[in-house]
Amino acid sequence: MISWKSASAAGVLAVAIGAFVYVQRFSPLDVQVAEVENNVELRVFGVGAVEAQTLSRVGFQIQGRVVELTADQGDLVEAGRVLARLDDASQAARVRKAEVAGLQAETLLTKSTAQKQRADIAYAQRKSVNLRRQSLVDRGAVSKETAEDTQAAEEIGRADAAIAAAEVLVARASGEDAAAQLRLEKSQLDQHILRSPFNARVIARLKELGSIANAGEAVFTIIDPASIWVRAFIDEGRSGGIKLGQTAWVRLRSEPDQLVEAEVVRIDQENDRVTEERRIYVRCRACRPEHQIRYLGEQAEVEVVTSVAPRAVLVPARNVEQFDGKTGRVWTVEEGLLIKRRLEFGNRQIDGRIEIRSGLPPGAHVVVSDVRSASDGRAARITNGSMRK
């Protein structure tokens, strides 16, 4: 026979179980819901490094011993500035020799020109004398032999004039050859001087005084400071909205607390087939050459603003079940009851939240708190006071 104490204990247990079941299944569940946000910047994230679009390793065209260096790492140099010189004593002597040869050619041309003038005058005189003698032969005033001598003298004079003219041409050609040789020697002398080809920053100095620089060997590494950019790698699955001209924010590893505003200036037309990433390039919008971005190779984080949503609802990824990259299931609060719905999602934010694109009924709220004990149709009470407008 069951005692009244046992019956009482059983009753209390039944009441407790009933109360527990009611609380777990039927009492309103306190939840937090996603709030509507205005002017939400939708961003994608990538990592990369600082690079320079214009980078040159400059050196001499000839071999020689370095006798002067006028720049070092970090220096800003203008286009045309002398960076280094080679020993040019031998070449300077060749230039002087070519200059002397040019003077000799000028003297020879002057002499041959004078000889041509003399030959032309002699020829004109002999021609005039011959003309008079020939006119007197028929009248017997001059012998035939004399007329023949004057005719021969004219022809000799004409030949002498032609030779003198040819000598002038030879002298002129010799002068042009000497001038060309002088230009060549001066050009080779100029090759002993290394100049900056553009306004640049010196990144590395690879030779020191007294060292031998071989032809084509780099002496300096220089970059165009205005061409510095960050090359970043973006996952293919999130790079579809990236376009030229979009705003980007760069955070350097050496300055983790500072964001630098940049702009997307290039998107590679071929993705990396191994990493399945897209390469993009962003450049600072307002940086001067002395900005810290000058350190090539430094790691950087890049956030690209792909769009701005006037109104958006964002849900943490942990609250989305069966997410396939486009759709997923979430808990919603509709007219005070919990309902599980499949929604369509859009961009995924850097902080892990995903934008709701469609499928949310008017007046419904998406639950963002932990609702492990939730079930379809259970009553819910919103605790953060958010109202979807």
C-alpha positions as a Markdown table, in Angstrom:
| # | Residue | x | y | z |
|---|---|---|---|---|
| 1 | Met | 0.0 | 0.0 | 0.0 |
| 2 | Ile | 1.5 | 3.3 | -1.1 |
| 3 | Ser | 1.9 | 5.8 | 1.7 |
| 4 | Trp | 0.7 | 9.3 | 1.5 |
| 5 | Lys | 4.3 | 10.6 | 1.6 |
| 6 | Ser | 5.2 | 8.6 | -1.5 |
| 7 | Ala | 2.1 | 9.9 | -3.3 |
| 8 | Ser | 3.0 | 13.5 | -2.3 |
| 9 | Ala | 6.6 | 13.1 | -3.6 |
| 10 | Ala | 5.3 | 11.8 | -6.9 |
| 11 | Gly | 2.9 | 14.6 | -7.2 |
| 12 | Val | 5.6 | 17.2 | -6.6 |
| 13 | Leu | 7.9 | 15.5 | -9.1 |
| 14 | Ala | 5.1 | 15.5 | -11.7 |
| 15 | Val | 4.5 | 19.2 | -11.1 |
| 16 | Ala | 8.2 | 19.9 | -11.5 |
| 17 | Ile | 8.5 | 17.9 | -14.7 |
| 18 | Gly | 5.4 | 19.7 | -16.0 |
| 19 | Ala | 6.8 | 23.1 | -15.1 |
| 20 | Phe | 10.1 | 22.2 | -16.7 |
| 21 | Val | 8.4 | 21.0 | -19.9 |
| 22 | Tyr | 6.3 | 24.2 | -20.0 |
| 23 | Val | 9.3 | 26.4 | -19.5 |
| 24 | Gln | 11.3 | 24.6 | -22.2 |
| 25 | Arg | 8.5 | 24.3 | -24.8 |
| 26 | Phe | 5.7 | 26.7 | -24.1 |
| 27 | Ser | 7.0 | 29.7 | -22.1 |
| 28 | Pro | 8.1 | 32.7 | -24.2 |
| 29 | Leu | 11.8 | 32.5 | -25.1 |
| 30 | Asp | 13.9 | 35.7 | -24.7 |
| 31 | Val | 15.8 | 36.4 | -28.0 |
| 32 | Gln | 17.8 | 39.1 | -29.6 |
| 33 | Val | 17.2 | 40.0 | -33.3 |
| 34 | Ala | 19.2 | 41.6 | -36.0 |
| 35 | Glu | 18.6 | 45.3 | -36.3 |
| 36 | Val | 18.2 | 47.3 | -39.5 |
| 37 | Glu | 21.4 | 49.3 | -40.3 |
| 38 | Asn | 21.7 | 52.3 | -42.5 |
| 39 | Asn | 24.4 | 53.1 | -45.1 |
| 40 | Val | 26.2 | 49.8 | -44.6 |
| 41 | Glu | 29.6 | 49.5 | -46.4 |
| 42 | Leu | 29.9 | 46.0 | -47.8 |
| 43 | Arg | 33.6 | 45.1 | -47.9 |
| 44 | Val | 35.8 | 42.2 | -49.0 |
| 45 | Phe | 39.1 | 41.4 | -47.4 |
| 46 | Gly | 42.5 | 40.5 | -48.8 |
| 47 | Val | 46.1 | 40.3 | -47.8 |
| 48 | Gly | 49.1 | 41.3 | -49.8 |
| 49 | Ala | 52.3 | 43.4 | -49.8 |
| 50 | Val | 53.6 | 46.8 | -50.8 |
| 51 | Glu | 55.1 | 46.8 | -54.3 |
| 52 | Ala | 56.2 | 49.4 | -56.9 |
| 53 | Gln | 54.8 | 49.4 | -60.4 |
| 54 | Thr | 57.9 | 51.2 | -61.7 |
| 55 | Leu | 61.1 | 49.6 | -60.4 |
| 56 | Ser | 64.4 | 49.8 | -62.2 |
| 57 | Arg | 67.8 | 48.3 | -61.5 |
| 58 | Val | 70.1 | 50.9 | -63.2 |
| 59 | Gly | 73.8 | 50.5 | -64.1 |
| 60 | Phe | 76.5 | 51.4 | -66.6 |
| 61 | Gln | 76.6 | 50.3 | -70.2 |
| 62 | Ile | 80.3 | 49.8 | -70.0 |
| 63 | Gln | 82.8 | 48.3 | -67.5 |
| 64 | Gly | 84.8 | 50.4 | -65.2 |
| 65 | Arg | 86.0 | 51.4 | -61.7 |
| 66 | Val | 83.5 | 53.4 | -59.6 |
| 67 | Val | 85.1 | 56.7 | -58.5 |
| 68 | Glu | 82.0 | 58.6 | -57.3 |
| 69 | Leu | 78.6 | 57.8 | -55.7 |
| 70 | Thr | 76.2 | 60.6 | -55.0 |
| 71 | Ala | 73.1 | 58.8 | -53.6 |
| 72 | Asp | 72.2 | 56.2 | -51.0 |
| 73 | Gln | 69.2 | 54.2 | -49.8 |
| 74 | Gly | 66.2 | 56.4 | -49.1 |
| 75 | Asp | 67.3 | 59.4 | -51.1 |
| 76 | Leu | 64.8 | 61.1 | -53.4 |
| 77 | Val | 66.5 | 62.0 | -56.7 |
| 78 | Glu | 65.3 | 64.1 | -59.6 |
| 79 | Ala | 65.3 | 62.9 | -63.2 |
| 80 | Gly | 68.8 | 63.5 | -64.8 |
| 81 | Arg | 70.6 | 63.7 | -61.5 |
| 82 | Val | 74.1 | 62.1 | -61.5 |
| 83 | Leu | 74.1 | 59.0 | -59.3 |
| 84 | Ala | 77.6 | 57.6 | -59.9 |
| 85 | Arg | 80.7 | 58.0 | -62.1 |
| 86 | Leu | 83.3 | 55.6 | -63.5 |
| 87 | Asp | 87.0 | 56.4 | -64.0 |
| 88 | Asp | 87.0 | 58.2 | -67.4 |
| 89 | Ala | 90.7 | 59.3 | -67.9 |
| 90 | Ser | 91.3 | 57.1 | -70.9 |
| 91 | Gln | 88.1 | 58.0 | -72.6 |
| 92 | Ala | 88.6 | 61.7 | -71.9 |
| 93 | Ala | 92.0 | 61.4 | -73.8 |
| 94 | Arg | 90.2 | 59.7 | -76.7 |
| 95 | Val | 87.7 | 62.6 | -76.8 |
| 96 | Arg | 90.6 | 65.1 | -76.9 |
| 97 | Lys | 92.3 | 63.1 | -79.7 |
| 98 | Ala | 89.0 | 63.2 | -81.7 |
| 99 | Glu | 88.7 | 66.9 | -81.1 |
| 100 | Val | 92.2 | 67.4 | -82.5 |
| 101 | Ala | 91.3 | 65.2 | -85.5 |
| 102 | Gly | 88.3 | 67.5 | -86.1 |
| 103 | Leu | 90.5 | 70.6 | -86.1 |
| 104 | Gln | 92.8 | 68.9 | -88.6 |
| 105 | Ala | 89.9 | 68.1 | -90.8 |
| 106 | Glu | 88.7 | 71.7 | -90.6 |
| 107 | Thr | 92.2 | 72.9 | -91.6 |
| 108 | Leu | 92.3 | 70.4 | -94.5 |
| 109 | Leu | 88.9 | 71.6 | -95.7 |
| 110 | Thr | 90.1 | 75.2 | -95.6 |
| 111 | Lys | 93.2 | 74.4 | -97.6 |
| 112 | Ser | 91.4 | 72.3 | -100.2 |
| 113 | Thr | 88.8 | 75.0 | -100.6 |
| 114 | Ala | 91.5 | 77.6 | -101.3 |
| 115 | Gln | 93.2 | 75.3 | -103.7 |
| 116 | Lys | 89.9 | 74.8 | -105.5 |
| 117 | Gln | 89.5 | 78.6 | -105.8 |
| 118 | Arg | 93.0 | 78.9 | -107.2 |
| 119 | Ala | 92.3 | 76.1 | -109.7 |
| 120 | Asp | 89.0 | 77.7 | -110.8 |
| 121 | Ile | 90.8 | 81.0 | -111.4 |
| 122 | Ala | 93.6 | 79.4 | -113.4 |
| 123 | Tyr | 91.1 | 77.4 | -115.5 |
| 124 | Ala | 89.0 | 80.6 | -116.2 |
| 125 | Gln | 92.2 | 82.4 | -117.3 |
| 126 | Arg | 93.4 | 79.6 | -119.6 |
| 127 | Lys | 89.9 | 79.3 | -121.1 |
| 128 | Ser | 89.9 | 83.0 | -121.9 |
| 129 | Val | 93.3 | 82.9 | -123.5 |
| 130 | Asn | 92.5 | 79.9 | -125.5 |
| 131 | Leu | 89.3 | 81.5 | -126.8 |
| 132 | Arg | 91.3 | 84.5 | -128.1 |
| 133 | Arg | 94.0 | 82.4 | -129.7 |
| 134 | Gln | 91.5 | 80.2 | -131.5 |
| 135 | Ser | 89.8 | 83.3 | -132.9 |
| 136 | Leu | 93.2 | 84.5 | -134.3 |
| 137 | Val | 94.3 | 81.1 | -135.9 |
| 138 | Asp | 92.0 | 81.5 | -139.0 |
| 139 | Arg | 93.4 | 84.9 | -139.7 |
| 140 | Gly | 97.0 | 83.7 | -139.5 |
| 141 | Ala | 97.8 | 86.0 | -136.5 |
| 142 | Val | 98.7 | 83.0 | -134.4 |
| 143 | Ser | 100.3 | 79.8 | -135.4 |
| 144 | Lys | 98.4 | 76.5 | -135.3 |
| 145 | Glu | 100.9 | 75.1 | -132.8 |
| 146 | Thr | 100.4 | 78.0 | -130.4 |
| 147 | Ala | 96.6 | 77.5 | -130.7 |
| 148 | Glu | 97.0 | 73.8 | -129.9 |
| 149 | Asp | 99.2 | 74.7 | -126.8 |
| 150 | Thr | 96.5 | 77.0 | -125.4 |
| 151 | Gln | 93.8 | 74.4 | -126.0 |
| 152 | Ala | 95.8 | 71.9 | -124.1 |
| 153 | Ala | 96.4 | 74.4 | -121.3 |
| 154 | Glu | 92.6 | 75.0 | -121.0 |
| 155 | Glu | 92.0 | 71.3 | -120.7 |
| 156 | Ile | 94.7 | 70.9 | -118.1 |
| 157 | Gly | 93.2 | 73.8 | -116.2 |
| 158 | Arg | 89.8 | 72.2 | -116.3 |
| 159 | Ala | 91.2 | 68.9 | -115.0 |
| 160 | Asp | 93.0 | 70.7 | -112.2 |
| 161 | Ala | 89.8 | 72.4 | -111.2 |
| 162 | Ala | 88.0 | 69.0 | -111.1 |
| 163 | Ile | 90.8 | 67.5 | -108.9 |
| 164 | Ala | 90.6 | 70.5 | -106.6 |
| 165 | Ala | 86.8 | 70.1 | -106.3 |
| 166 | Ala | 87.2 | 66.4 | -105.5 |
| 167 | Glu | 89.8 | 67.2 | -102.8 |
| 168 | Val | 87.2 | 69.6 | -101.3 |
| 169 | Leu | 84.7 | 66.8 | -101.1 |
| 170 | Val | 87.3 | 64.5 | -99.6 |
| 171 | Ala | 88.2 | 67.1 | -97.0 |
| 172 | Arg | 84.5 | 67.7 | -96.2 |
| 173 | Ala | 83.9 | 63.9 | -95.8 |
| 174 | Ser | 87.0 | 63.7 | -93.6 |
| 175 | Gly | 85.5 | 66.5 | -91.4 |
| 176 | Glu | 82.2 | 64.8 | -91.1 |
| 177 | Asp | 84.0 | 61.5 | -90.2 |
| 178 | Ala | 86.0 | 63.4 | -87.5 |
| 179 | Ala | 82.8 | 65.0 | -86.2 |
| 180 | Ala | 81.0 | 61.6 | -86.1 |
| 181 | Gln | 84.0 | 60.1 | -84.3 |
| 182 | Leu | 84.0 | 62.9 | -81.8 |
| 183 | Arg | 80.3 | 62.4 | -81.1 |
| 184 | Leu | 81.0 | 58.7 | -80.6 |
| 185 | Glu | 83.8 | 59.3 | -78.2 |
| 186 | Lys | 81.7 | 61.8 | -76.3 |
| 187 | Ser | 78.9 | 59.4 | -76.1 |
| 188 | Gln | 81.2 | 56.8 | -74.7 |
| 189 | Leu | 82.5 | 59.4 | -72.2 |
| 190 | Asp | 78.9 | 60.1 | -71.1 |
| 191 | Gln | 78.5 | 56.4 | -70.5 |
| 192 | His | 80.9 | 56.8 | -67.6 |
| 193 | Ile | 78.2 | 58.8 | -65.8 |
| 194 | Leu | 75.0 | 57.2 | -64.4 |
| 195 | Arg | 72.0 | 59.4 | -64.2 |
| 196 | Ser | 68.5 | 58.8 | -62.8 |
| 197 | Pro | 66.1 | 58.1 | -65.6 |
| 198 | Phe | 63.1 | 59.6 | -63.7 |
| 199 | Asn | 62.1 | 61.2 | -60.4 |
| 200 | Ala | 62.9 | 58.3 | -58.1 |
| 201 | Arg | 63.6 | 57.0 | -54.6 |
| 202 | Val | 66.7 | 54.9 | -54.1 |
| 203 | Ile | 65.9 | 51.5 | -52.7 |
| 204 | Ala | 69.3 | 49.9 | -52.7 |
| 205 | Arg | 72.9 | 50.8 | -53.5 |
| 206 | Leu | 74.7 | 47.8 | -54.7 |
| 207 | Lys | 78.3 | 49.1 | -55.4 |
| 208 | Glu | 80.8 | 51.1 | -53.4 |
| 209 | Leu | 83.7 | 53.3 | -54.2 |
| 210 | Gly | 86.6 | 51.5 | -55.9 |
| 211 | Ser | 84.6 | 48.5 | -56.9 |
| 212 | Ile | 84.4 | 47.3 | -60.6 |
| 213 | Ala | 81.0 | 47.7 | -62.2 |
| 214 | Asn | 80.5 | 45.3 | -65.1 |
| 215 | Ala | 78.5 | 46.3 | -68.2 |
| 216 | Gly | 74.8 | 45.9 | -67.4 |
| 217 | Glu | 75.4 | 45.2 | -63.8 |
| 218 | Ala | 73.0 | 47.0 | -61.4 |
| 219 | Val | 74.5 | 49.8 | -59.2 |
| 220 | Phe | 71.3 | 51.2 | -57.8 |
| 221 | Thr | 67.7 | 49.9 | -57.4 |
| 222 | Ile | 65.3 | 52.8 | -57.8 |
| 223 | Ile | 61.5 | 53.2 | -57.9 |
| 224 | Asp | 59.0 | 55.8 | -58.9 |
| 225 | Pro | 57.5 | 56.9 | -55.5 |
| 226 | Ala | 54.2 | 57.8 | -57.3 |
| 227 | Ser | 53.9 | 54.2 | -58.6 |
| 228 | Ile | 53.9 | 52.5 | -55.1 |
| 229 | Trp | 50.8 | 50.3 | -54.6 |
| 230 | Val | 49.6 | 47.3 | -52.6 |
| 231 | Arg | 49.1 | 44.0 | -54.4 |
| 232 | Ala | 46.4 | 42.1 | -52.6 |
| 233 | Phe | 44.9 | 38.6 | -53.1 |
| 234 | Ile | 41.1 | 38.3 | -52.9 |
| 235 | Asp | 39.3 | 34.9 | -52.8 |
| 236 | Glu | 37.5 | 34.3 | -56.1 |
| 237 | Gly | 34.2 | 33.6 | -54.3 |
| 238 | Arg | 34.2 | 37.1 | -52.9 |
| 239 | Ser | 35.8 | 39.1 | -55.6 |
| 240 | Gly | 32.9 | 39.5 | -58.0 |
| 241 | Gly | 31.9 | 43.0 | -56.9 |
| 242 | Ile | 35.4 | 44.5 | -57.1 |
| 243 | Lys | 35.7 | 47.3 | -59.7 |
| 244 | Leu | 38.2 | 49.9 | -60.7 |
| 245 | Gly | 38.0 | 53.2 | -58.7 |
| 246 | Gln | 36.4 | 51.6 | -55.6 |
| 247 | Thr | 37.6 | 52.9 | -52.2 |
| 248 | Ala | 39.9 | 50.6 | -50.3 |
| 249 | Trp | 41.4 | 50.8 | -46.8 |
| 250 | Val | 45.0 | 49.6 | -46.2 |
| 251 | Arg | 46.4 | 48.6 | -42.9 |
| 252 | Leu | 50.2 | 48.0 | -42.8 |
| 253 | Arg | 51.7 | 45.5 | -40.5 |
| 254 | Ser | 54.0 | 48.1 | -39.1 |
| 255 | Glu | 51.1 | 50.5 | -38.4 |
| 256 | Pro | 48.2 | 48.2 | -37.3 |
| 257 | Asp | 46.3 | 51.1 | -35.7 |
| 258 | Gln | 46.4 | 53.3 | -38.9 |
| 259 | Leu | 44.1 | 52.9 | -41.9 |
| 260 | Val | 45.2 | 54.5 | -45.2 |
| 261 | Glu | 42.6 | 55.4 | -47.8 |
| 262 | Ala | 43.4 | 54.0 | -51.2 |
| 263 | Glu | 41.7 | 53.2 | -54.5 |
| 264 | Val | 41.5 | 50.1 | -56.7 |
| 265 | Val | 43.7 | 51.0 | -59.8 |
| 266 | Arg | 44.2 | 47.6 | -61.4 |
| 267 | Ile | 42.6 | 44.1 | -61.5 |
| 268 | Asp | 44.5 | 41.3 | -63.1 |
| 269 | Gln | 42.7 | 39.6 | -65.9 |
| 270 | Glu | 44.0 | 36.2 | -64.9 |
| 271 | Asn | 43.4 | 34.6 | -61.5 |
| 272 | Asp | 45.8 | 32.4 | -59.7 |
| 273 | Arg | 44.8 | 28.9 | -60.7 |
| 274 | Val | 46.5 | 27.3 | -57.6 |
| 275 | Thr | 45.2 | 29.5 | -54.8 |
| 276 | Glu | 42.0 | 30.5 | -56.6 |
| 277 | Glu | 42.5 | 34.1 | -55.8 |
| 278 | Arg | 42.2 | 37.3 | -57.8 |
| 279 | Arg | 45.0 | 39.9 | -57.7 |
| 280 | Ile | 44.1 | 43.5 | -57.3 |
| 281 | Tyr | 46.2 | 46.6 | -56.9 |
| 282 | Val | 45.3 | 49.6 | -54.7 |
| 283 | Arg | 47.1 | 52.9 | -54.5 |
| 284 | Cys | 47.0 | 55.6 | -51.8 |
| 285 | Arg | 44.9 | 58.5 | -52.7 |
| 286 | Ala | 46.7 | 61.2 | -50.8 |
| 287 | Cys | 50.2 | 59.9 | -49.8 |
| 288 | Arg | 53.4 | 61.8 | -50.3 |
| 289 | Pro | 56.6 | 59.9 | -51.3 |
| 290 | Glu | 57.8 | 60.0 | -47.7 |
| 291 | His | 54.8 | 58.1 | -46.5 |
| 292 | Gln | 55.4 | 54.8 | -44.7 |
| 293 | Ile | 54.1 | 52.8 | -47.6 |
| 294 | Arg | 57.5 | 53.3 | -49.2 |
| 295 | Tyr | 58.8 | 50.1 | -47.6 |
| 296 | Leu | 58.5 | 47.5 | -50.3 |
| 297 | Gly | 57.6 | 44.0 | -49.4 |
| 298 | Glu | 55.8 | 45.0 | -46.2 |
| 299 | Gln | 52.7 | 42.9 | -45.5 |
| 300 | Ala | 49.4 | 44.7 | -45.7 |
| 301 | Glu | 45.7 | 44.0 | -45.1 |
| 302 | Val | 43.2 | 45.5 | -47.6 |
| 303 | Glu | 39.5 | 46.1 | -47.3 |
| 304 | Val | 37.7 | 47.0 | -50.5 |
| 305 | Val | 34.3 | 48.7 | -50.3 |
| 306 | Thr | 32.4 | 47.0 | -53.0 |
| 307 | Ser | 29.0 | 48.7 | -52.4 |
| 308 | Val | 27.0 | 50.7 | -49.8 |
| 309 | Ala | 23.6 | 49.4 | -48.8 |
| 310 | Pro | 21.2 | 52.2 | -47.8 |
| 311 | Arg | 19.4 | 49.7 | -45.5 |
| 312 | Ala | 20.6 | 46.2 | -44.6 |
| 313 | Val | 20.0 | 43.4 | -42.1 |
| 314 | Leu | 23.2 | 41.5 | -41.3 |
| 315 | Val | 23.2 | 38.1 | -39.6 |
| 316 | Pro | 26.2 | 36.4 | -37.9 |
| 317 | Ala | 27.2 | 33.3 | -39.9 |
| 318 | Arg | 26.9 | 31.1 | -36.8 |
| 319 | Asn | 23.2 | 31.7 | -36.8 |
| 320 | Val | 22.8 | 30.5 | -40.4 |
| 321 | Glu | 22.2 | 26.7 | -40.8 |
| 322 | Gln | 22.7 | 24.7 | -44.0 |
| 323 | Phe | 24.4 | 27.7 | -45.7 |
| 324 | Asp | 25.4 | 26.9 | -49.3 |
| 325 | Gly | 27.0 | 30.2 | -50.1 |
| 326 | Lys | 23.7 | 31.7 | -51.3 |
| 327 | Thr | 20.9 | 30.4 | -49.1 |
| 328 | Gly | 20.5 | 29.2 | -45.6 |
| 329 | Arg | 18.0 | 28.6 | -42.7 |
| 330 | Val | 17.6 | 31.0 | -39.8 |
| 331 | Trp | 15.2 | 31.4 | -36.9 |
| 332 | Thr | 12.8 | 34.3 | -37.2 |
| 333 | Val | 10.3 | 35.9 | -34.9 |
| 334 | Glu | 6.9 | 36.4 | -36.6 |
| 335 | Glu | 3.9 | 37.6 | -34.6 |
| 336 | Gly | 5.6 | 36.5 | -31.4 |
| 337 | Leu | 6.4 | 32.9 | -32.6 |
| 338 | Leu | 9.7 | 31.3 | -33.7 |
| 339 | Ile | 9.7 | 30.2 | -37.3 |
| 340 | Lys | 12.6 | 28.7 | -39.2 |
| 341 | Arg | 12.9 | 30.0 | -42.7 |
| 342 | Arg | 15.3 | 29.7 | -45.6 |
| 343 | Leu | 16.5 | 33.0 | -46.8 |
| 344 | Glu | 18.7 | 34.2 | -49.7 |
| 345 | Phe | 21.9 | 35.9 | -48.6 |
| 346 | Gly | 24.3 | 38.3 | -50.3 |
| 347 | Asn | 27.6 | 39.7 | -49.4 |
| 348 | Arg | 29.5 | 38.4 | -46.5 |
| 349 | Gln | 31.1 | 41.0 | -44.3 |
| 350 | Ile | 34.6 | 40.9 | -42.9 |
| 351 | Asp | 33.3 | 40.5 | -39.3 |
| 352 | Gly | 31.5 | 37.2 | -40.3 |
| 353 | Arg | 28.0 | 38.7 | -40.8 |
| 354 | Ile | 26.0 | 38.0 | -43.9 |
| 355 | Glu | 23.6 | 40.4 | -45.7 |
| 356 | Ile | 20.0 | 39.2 | -46.1 |
| 357 | Arg | 19.0 | 39.7 | -49.7 |
| 358 | Ser | 15.5 | 38.3 | -49.8 |
| 359 | Gly | 12.9 | 35.9 | -48.3 |
| 360 | Leu | 12.3 | 37.8 | -45.0 |
| 361 | Pro | 8.5 | 38.5 | -44.7 |
| 362 | Pro | 7.4 | 42.0 | -43.6 |
| 363 | Gly | 7.4 | 42.4 | -39.9 |
| 364 | Ala | 9.6 | 39.4 | -39.3 |
| 365 | His | 12.9 | 39.6 | -37.3 |
| 366 | Val | 15.9 | 37.3 | -37.6 |
| 367 | Val | 17.2 | 35.9 | -34.4 |
| 368 | Val | 20.9 | 36.4 | -33.7 |
| 369 | Ser | 21.1 | 35.0 | -30.1 |
| 370 | Asp | 21.7 | 31.4 | -29.1 |
| 371 | Val | 18.4 | 29.5 | -29.4 |
| 372 | Arg | 19.4 | 25.9 | -29.0 |
| 373 | Ser | 16.1 | 25.1 | -27.2 |
| 374 | Ala | 14.0 | 26.7 | -29.9 |
| 375 | Ser | 11.2 | 24.9 | -31.8 |
| 376 | Asp | 8.8 | 25.9 | -34.5 |
| 377 | Gly | 5.8 | 27.7 | -33.1 |
| 378 | Arg | 7.3 | 28.5 | -29.7 |
| 379 | Ala | 6.5 | 31.9 | -28.3 |
| 380 | Ala | 9.4 | 34.4 | -28.3 |
| 381 | Arg | 10.0 | 37.7 | -26.7 |
| 382 | Ile | 12.4 | 40.2 | -28.3 |
| 383 | Thr | 14.7 | 41.7 | -25.6 |
| 384 | Asn | 16.7 | 44.2 | -27.6 |
| 385 | Gly | 13.7 | 46.3 | -28.6 |
| 386 | Ser | 14.6 | 46.2 | -32.3 |
| 387 | Met | 11.7 | 46.8 | -34.7 |
| 388 | Arg | 12.0 | 46.2 | -38.4 |
| 389 | Lys | 10.8 | 49.2 | -40.3 |
